[in-house]
Amino acid sequence: AYLGSLAVGGWLQTGRTATSGTNTQGVEDVPGMYATLQQTVWAPDHDTAKSGGGIQLFGQFGLSDPDKNPVHWSMMGGVSATGVIPGRPDDAIGLAGGWTEFTDNAGVYQSQLRNGGPGASGGQETAIEVFYKAQVTPWLFVQPGFEWIGSPGGGETQSLEDDVIGYLVVGMEF
């Protein structure tokens, strides 16, 4: 059997927080909960799996009070592969998808229209991301990627056009 992990937890954002809705007083003590799952489904050997290599499935689910948080619930999942490219044992590739459901409470959240004005509350946003992480040295990596976002910010389905974002992360691990 390969390594996997499951985590379940909760969080509480204390104090007063501004909203992106019509409520000018903000909200207090925003609660939420989450669950994450990661499972290695293939690795050439157990040592590779223990060091994070091989092919892994991952997912996350989050839930929060729709009367206090713009994001009522969200989920995401995907697959990543580390050490599967010949000659590049520390490089990784991945694909992920996500779904966000925004609150219908206009006091807490309103989407944004193309002209910058406030839009409808509620709605969904979807996203798909692909990346390649090149380990340049044991402590330096470069990670280009692309993300497609469908119905950014929710609200009415045509509030904002779908978007494609390219990015480049340069990171140091120590």
Disulfide bonds with the S-S distance in Angstrom:
none
